[in-house]
Amino acid sequence: MSQKSAFEPRPIEEVIRAAFDDVNLKQIEIFARMTPAQRAQIMFDLIEFQRQKMYAFEKQRDPNATEEELERRVRRRIELSYDESTIQRLRKYNYPFA
């Protein structure tokens, strides 16, 4: 009897199609009219929003933690989302959360 894997990757075509199912064409038109600087600012704002969410989560988990400890935990969580070569590049440029 053959056992089926618990995880079977979907065909890449299906993954790509699914990524575009929820695309709002009006949003694409708006982004297309933005300058690269405006699009970059949106990206940085989203990254900062996510960092603040992580900080709030850690603060809720441990209300007595110091700010330094909370920032260390957030930094560690961020580091877990990057591969080692990216972390090294971020550190080279003194990125504040790497």
Buried (B, 14 or more C-beta within 10 A) or exposed (E): EEEEEEEEEEEEEEEEEEEEEEEEEEEEEEEEEEEEEEEEEEEEEEEEEBBEEBBEEBBEEEEEBEEEEBBEBBBEBBBEEEEEEEBEEBEEEEEEBB
